[in-house]
Amino acid sequence: MTTEYEMGDIVFACEDILNEEESAIPGLAPNALLAPAGRRGVVVSYGHAEADPRQSIYLVRFEQGEGEMGPPIGCLPEELTQDEKFAAAALAQD
């Protein structure tokens, strides 16, 4: 498996990341916002989807506020970027 990101890499959410029903985080409402577009996070682990070993999955802890990091969230490569300008523009739209 080739990876786009390594553990410790700083990444940003390309889009709003939601608590999707098929991989929902217990205790959170379906479709709850986990990380808004542009939110900064750090890759803490990576692997692949059980159903499709060719599909990379990254565990990312996104900033929650005042230096706190949220729980690890599984993200697809297309949900992440390292483009700081994109992230800043996405956050400015909120």
Backbone as a printed PyTorch tensor [residue, N CA C, xyz], in Angstrom:
tensor([[[  0.8460,  -1.1840,   0.0000],
         [  0.0000,   0.0000,   0.0000],
         [  0.8910,   1.2460,   0.0000]],

        [[  0.6910,   2.1230,  -0.9620],
         [  1.3920,   3.3970,  -0.9490],
         [  0.5560,   4.3920,  -0.1620]],

        [[  1.2280,   5.2560,   0.5550],
         [  0.5020,   6.2320,   1.3550],
         [  0.7850,   7.6360,   0.8530]],

        [[ -0.2220,   8.4720,   0.9610],
         [ -0.0660,   9.8730,   0.6200],
         [  0.4560,  10.6480,   1.8250]],

        [[  0.0950,  10.1760,   2.9990],
         [  0.4640,  10.8460,   4.2450],
         [  1.1080,   9.8500,   5.1890]],

        [[  1.9700,  10.3560,   6.0270],
         [  2.6530,   9.5340,   7.0270],
         [  2.1990,   9.9600,   8.4190]],

        [[  2.4570,   9.1110,   9.4030],
         [  2.1290,   9.4620,  10.7850],
         [  2.8780,  10.7420,  11.1520]],

        [[  2.1540,  11.6540,  11.8000],
         [  2.7290,  12.9250,  12.2090],
         [  2.5240,  14.0440,  11.2090]],

        [[  2.0830,  13.7250,   9.9860],
         [  1.8320,  14.7670,   8.9940],
         [  0.6640,  15.6510,   9.4080]],

        [[  0.8200,  16.9450,   9.1830],
         [ -0.2670,  17.9000,   9.4020],
         [ -1.1170,  17.9020,   8.1310]],

        [[ -2.4330,  17.7540,   8.3180],
         [ -3.3760,  17.7400,   7.2000],
         [ -4.5590,  18.6430,   7.5450]],

        [[ -5.3690,  18.9350,   6.5490],
         [ -6.5720,  19.7350,   6.7170],
         [ -7.7370,  19.0000,   6.0780]],

        [[ -8.9350,  19.1740,   6.6280],
         [-10.1300,  18.5810,   6.0350],
         [-10.4710,  19.3290,   4.7480]],

        [[-10.6210,  18.6100,   3.6450],
         [-10.9850,  19.2170,   2.3580],
         [-12.4600,  19.5840,   2.3160]],

        [[-13.2330,  18.8880,   3.1050],
         [-14.6810,  19.0590,   3.1280],
         [-15.1480,  18.7940,   4.5470]],

        [[-16.3960,  19.1210,   4.8220],
         [-16.9400,  18.7770,   6.1320],
         [-16.8980,  17.2620,   6.2850]],

        [[-16.3660,  16.7960,   7.4000],
         [-16.3060,  15.3570,   7.6690],
         [-17.4110,  15.0540,   8.6780]],

        [[-18.3180,  14.1750,   8.2540],
         [-19.5120,  13.8640,   9.0300],
         [-19.4530,  12.4580,   9.5980]],

        [[-20.2370,  12.2170,  10.6210],
         [-20.3760,  10.8990,  11.2360],
         [-21.3000,  10.0690,  10.3480]],

        [[-20.7170,   9.4440,   9.3360],
         [-21.5030,   8.7010,   8.3490],
         [-22.0720,   7.4290,   8.9500]],

        [[-23.2800,   7.1140,   8.5550],
         [-24.0000,   5.9900,   9.1490],
         [-23.2720,   4.6590,   9.0170]],

        [[-22.6350,   4.3930,   7.8580],
         [-22.0050,   3.0850,   7.6550],
         [-20.7520,   2.8930,   8.5100]],

        [[-20.1680,   3.9780,   8.9980],
         [-18.9810,   3.8640,   9.8570],
         [-19.1120,   4.7940,  11.0580]],

        [[-20.3200,   4.8910,  11.5640],
         [-20.6440,   5.8630,  12.6110],
         [-19.8410,   5.6480,  13.8940]],

        [[-19.5160,   6.7630,  14.5200],
         [-18.8680,   6.7440,  15.8270],
         [-19.9770,   6.6040,  16.8680]],

        [[-19.9210,   5.5600,  17.6840],
         [-20.9740,   5.3500,  18.6840],
         [-21.1240,   6.5660,  19.5970]],

        [[-22.3680,   6.8580,  19.9400],
         [-22.6580,   7.9530,  20.8590],
         [-22.8410,   9.2990,  20.1820]],

        [[-22.5560,   9.3890,  18.8860],
         [-22.7570,  10.6280,  18.1440],
         [-23.9020,  10.4410,  17.1620]],

        [[-24.6440,  11.4990,  16.9470],
         [-25.7610,  11.4420,  16.0140],
         [-25.2590,  11.1770,  14.5970]],

        [[-26.0210,  10.4240,  13.8160],
         [-25.6560,  10.2510,  12.4060],
         [-25.5640,  11.6150,  11.7290]],

        [[-24.5880,  11.7790,  10.8840],
         [-24.3340,  13.0120,  10.1450],
         [-23.8860,  14.1820,  11.0210]],

        [[-23.4980,  13.9080,  12.2670],
         [-22.9390,  14.9650,  13.1190],
         [-21.6290,  15.4390,  12.5110]],

        [[-21.3500,  16.7320,  12.6020],
         [-20.1160,  17.2980,  12.0700],
         [-18.9400,  16.8990,  12.9560]],

        [[-17.9670,  16.2020,  12.3810],
         [-16.7770,  15.7840,  13.1180],
         [-15.6370,  16.7780,  12.9420]],

        [[-15.5080,  17.3110,  11.7200],
         [-14.4640,  18.2950,  11.4230],
         [-14.9360,  19.1360,  10.2360]],

        [[-15.0140,  20.4560,  10.4000],
         [-15.4190,  21.2940,   9.2690],
         [-14.3030,  21.4110,   8.2440]],

        [[-14.6660,  21.7310,   7.0170],
         [-13.6790,  21.9470,   5.9600],
         [-12.6640,  22.9770,   6.4290]],

        [[-11.3880,  22.6780,   6.2240],
         [-10.3120,  23.5830,   6.6090],
         [ -9.7190,  23.3200,   7.9790]],

        [[-10.3610,  22.4790,   8.7950],
         [ -9.8640,  22.2000,  10.1470],
         [ -8.5440,  21.4510,  10.0750]],

        [[ -7.5880,  21.8520,  10.9030],
         [ -6.2580,  21.2360,  10.9290],
         [ -6.2660,  19.9990,  11.8250]],

        [[ -5.4880,  18.9940,  11.3930],
         [ -5.3540,  17.7750,  12.1730],
         [ -3.9940,  17.1520,  11.9570]],

        [[ -3.7730,  16.0530,  12.6300],
         [ -2.5090,  15.3190,  12.4910],
         [ -2.8260,  13.8420,  12.2580]],

        [[ -2.1060,  13.2350,  11.3130],
         [ -2.2790,  11.8160,  11.0310],
         [ -1.6380,  11.0310,  12.1750]],

        [[ -2.4230,  10.1510,  12.8060],
         [ -1.9010,   9.3640,  13.9240],
         [ -1.7030,   7.8980,  13.5530]],

        [[ -2.3080,   7.4780,  12.4400],
         [ -2.1450,   6.1040,  11.9860],
         [ -2.7240,   6.0040,  10.5730]],

        [[ -2.4070,   4.9280,   9.8960],
         [ -3.0190,   4.6890,   8.5960],
         [ -3.0650,   3.1950,   8.3350]],

        [[ -3.9580,   2.8280,   7.4510],
         [ -4.1240,   1.4250,   7.0940],
         [ -4.9860,   1.3330,   5.8570]],

        [[ -5.8430,   0.3190,   5.8070],
         [ -6.7100,   0.1390,   4.6530],
         [ -8.0780,  -0.3480,   5.1040]],

        [[ -9.0390,  -0.1890,   4.2070],
         [-10.4030,  -0.6430,   4.4880],
         [-10.4570,  -2.1650,   4.4130]],

        [[-11.1500,  -2.7740,   5.3530],
         [-11.2850,  -4.2320,   5.3500],
         [-11.9710,  -4.7190,   4.0860]],

        [[-13.0140,  -3.9960,   3.6630],
         [-13.7870,  -4.4180,   2.5020],
         [-13.0100,  -4.2560,   1.1930]],

        [[-12.0300,  -3.3370,   1.1670],
         [-11.2490,  -3.0910,  -0.0430],
         [ -9.8240,  -2.7460,   0.3610]],

        [[ -8.9280,  -3.7230,   0.4000],
         [ -7.5560,  -3.4860,   0.8340],
         [ -6.8030,  -2.4420,   0.0120]],

        [[ -7.3300,  -2.0850,  -1.1540],
         [ -6.6850,  -1.0460,  -1.9670],
         [ -7.0380,   0.3550,  -1.4880]],

        [[ -8.0620,   0.4750,  -0.6160],
         [ -8.5320,   1.7750,  -0.1410],
         [ -7.8000,   2.1800,   1.1340]],

        [[ -7.0070,   3.2520,   1.0510],
         [ -6.3000,   3.7660,   2.2260],
         [ -7.2690,   4.4670,   3.1690]],

        [[ -7.0150,   4.3200,   4.4570],
         [ -7.7670,   5.0100,   5.5030],
         [ -6.7410,   5.6420,   6.4390]],

        [[ -6.9440,   6.8980,   6.7740],
         [ -6.0570,   7.6080,   7.6980],
         [ -6.8210,   7.9420,   8.9660]],

        [[ -6.2170,   7.6720,  10.1210],
         [ -6.7860,   8.1210,  11.3860],
         [ -6.1810,   9.4840,  11.6790]],

        [[ -7.0630,  10.4650,  11.8180],
         [ -6.6410,  11.8480,  12.0110],
         [ -7.2940,  12.3970,  13.2700]],

        [[ -6.4970,  13.0700,  14.0820],
         [ -7.0250,  13.7870,  15.2480],
         [ -7.0550,  15.2640,  14.8690]],

        [[ -8.2630,  15.8300,  14.8050],
         [ -8.4430,  17.2280,  14.4320],
         [ -8.4820,  18.1050,  15.6750]],

        [[ -7.9920,  19.3370,  15.5170],
         [ -8.0380,  20.3080,  16.6100],
         [ -9.4900,  20.6080,  16.9490]],

        [[ -9.7630,  20.7260,  18.2400],
         [-11.1210,  20.9960,  18.7020],
         [-11.2710,  22.4080,  19.2570]],

        [[-10.2050,  23.0080,  19.6580],
         [-10.2510,  24.3440,  20.2440],
         [ -9.2700,  24.4480,  21.3810]],

        [[ -8.6520,  25.5940,  21.5050],
         [ -7.6900,  25.8870,  22.5690],
         [ -6.6870,  24.7580,  22.7860]],

        [[ -6.1500,  24.2180,  21.6810],
         [ -5.1050,  23.2130,  21.7860],
         [ -5.5650,  21.7980,  22.0320]],

        [[ -6.8590,  21.5910,  22.2060],
         [ -7.3600,  20.2280,  22.4310],
         [ -7.4670,  19.4910,  21.1080]],

        [[ -7.1530,  18.2000,  21.1530],
         [ -7.2760,  17.3530,  19.9820],
         [ -8.4650,  16.4280,  20.1750]],

        [[ -9.2330,  16.2550,  19.1120],
         [-10.3840,  15.3660,  19.1580],
         [ -9.9690,  13.9180,  19.0440]],

        [[-10.9460,  13.0230,  19.1010],
         [-10.6460,  11.5930,  18.9620],
         [-10.2250,  11.2750,  17.5360]],

        [[ -9.5380,  10.1600,  17.3280],
         [ -9.1530,   9.7730,  15.9730],
         [-10.3850,   9.5220,  15.1010]],

        [[-10.3190,  10.0430,  13.8860],
         [-11.4100,   9.9030,  12.9240],
         [-10.8390,   9.2670,  11.6610]],

        [[-11.5140,   8.2510,  11.1610],
         [-11.0930,   7.6240,   9.9130],
         [-11.4320,   8.5050,   8.7290]],

        [[-10.4400,   8.8020,   7.8960],
         [-10.6220,   9.6730,   6.7270],
         [-10.0700,   9.0070,   5.4760]],

        [[-10.7350,   9.2520,   4.3640],
         [-10.2430,   8.8160,   3.0640],
         [ -9.2410,   9.8330,   2.5510]],

        [[ -8.3140,   9.4350,   1.6970],
         [ -7.3120,  10.3800,   1.1920],
         [ -7.9220,  11.6120,   0.5390]],

        [[ -9.0370,  11.4420,  -0.1750],
         [ -9.6510,  12.5760,  -0.8590],
         [-10.3300,  13.5580,   0.0930]],

        [[-10.4610,  13.1980,   1.3650],
         [-11.0380,  14.1010,   2.3640],
         [ -9.9760,  14.9760,   3.0240]],

        [[ -8.7020,  14.7570,   2.6520],
         [ -7.5910,  15.4480,   3.3000],
         [ -6.7250,  16.2020,   2.2960]],

        [[ -6.0730,  17.2550,   2.7820],
         [ -5.1180,  18.0040,   1.9790],
         [ -4.0340,  18.5560,   2.8920]],

        [[ -2.9110,  18.9360,   2.3030],
         [ -1.8740,  19.6500,   3.0460],
         [ -1.7640,  21.0920,   2.5430]],

        [[ -2.7250,  21.5100,   1.7350],
         [ -2.7560,  22.8500,   1.1510],
         [ -3.3050,  23.8540,   2.1710]],

        [[ -2.4070,  24.6100,   2.8040],
         [ -2.8100,  25.5600,   3.8390],
         [ -3.6750,  26.6920,   3.2910]],

        [[ -3.4170,  27.1270,   2.0540],
         [ -4.2200,  28.1980,   1.4550],
         [ -5.6590,  27.7360,   1.2480]],

        [[ -5.8290,  26.5040,   0.7900],
         [ -7.1760,  25.9400,   0.6300],
         [ -7.8910,  25.9120,   1.9800]],

        [[ -7.1890,  25.4500,   3.0000],
         [ -7.7810,  25.3370,   4.3350],
         [ -8.1930,  26.7110,   4.8610]],

        [[ -7.3260,  27.7010,   4.6970],
         [ -7.6430,  29.0480,   5.1710],
         [ -8.8550,  29.6160,   4.4490]],

        [[ -8.9530,  29.3690,   3.1490],
         [-10.1020,  29.8460,   2.3760],
         [-11.3840,  29.1470,   2.8300]],

        [[-11.3140,  27.8450,   3.0970],
         [-12.4770,  27.0880,   3.5450],
         [-12.9540,  27.5860,   4.8930]],

        [[-12.0450,  27.8680,   5.8070],
         [-12.4250,  28.3660,   7.1270],
         [-12.9930,  29.7760,   7.0490]],

        [[-12.5090,  30.5790,   6.1110],
         [-12.9860,  31.9580,   5.9610],
         [-14.4230,  32.0010,   5.4590]],

        [[-14.8640,  30.9430,   4.7770],
         [-16.2330,  30.9010,   4.2560],
         [-17.2590,  30.6640,   5.3470]],

        [[-16.8410,  30.1470,   6.4880],
         [-17.7980,  29.8620,   7.5870],
         [-18.2380,  31.1100,   8.2830]]])
